[in-house]
Amino acid sequence: MPAFTGKYYYTVDPKGRIIIPSPLRKIISDHYNTKLFVTNALFDRCLHIYPLEEWNKLEEKVRTLPKMDKDIKLFNRRVIASATECEVDKQGRILVPSALREDADINGDIVIVGQIEKIELWNKKEWDAAVDISGVKQEAVEDKLAGYGL
C-alpha cells in the first residue's frame, strides 16, 4: 500500500472546502474507497483525514481498548466523537465541517501533510510552530529515533 507523503500549501475556500492534492487523491482513488473521515487530532491543533479503510482499522483498535480508561475516554471524546464522513467531489475537494474548522483554526492559508496512513490538515501558522526545531534538543531526538531504527 503506498503511503501518503508530501507537504502542500493551499487556502480554504469561502465555503470551507479544501483541495486534496493530486498525488494524495491518486492514492485514494487507486487504493481506497472515496469516503474519507475527518476528525480532530488528540493533542495537536490540526485535523486528520483518513480513508474509510484506515478509519475502520482505527475503530477496530479502539473497540478492543478498555472503555473506562481515562486516556481512552479522552481519545474517544476528542477523536472518535468528532469524526465526520465526507467524499472528494469532482473538483478534488472536500467540505470540512465548520465545527472541525473552528477546532483546528482551519481558515485562510493551510498546509496539507501526508502522514503514511492518513493526511493532516493544519493552519499554516500552527504548522510552522509545530515543526519549529529551534527549541528542540537535537541530540536527544536523534538518539531516540536511532533507538527506533530511524
Buried (B, 14 or more C-beta within 10 A) or exposed (E): EEEBEEEBEBEBEEEBBBBBBEEBBEBBEEEBEEBBBBBBBEEBBBBBBBBBEBBEEBEEEBEEEEEEEEEBEEBBEBBBEBBBEBEBEEEBBBBBBEEBBEBBBBBEBBBBBBEEBBBBBBBBEBBEEBEEEEEEEEEEEEEEEEEEEE
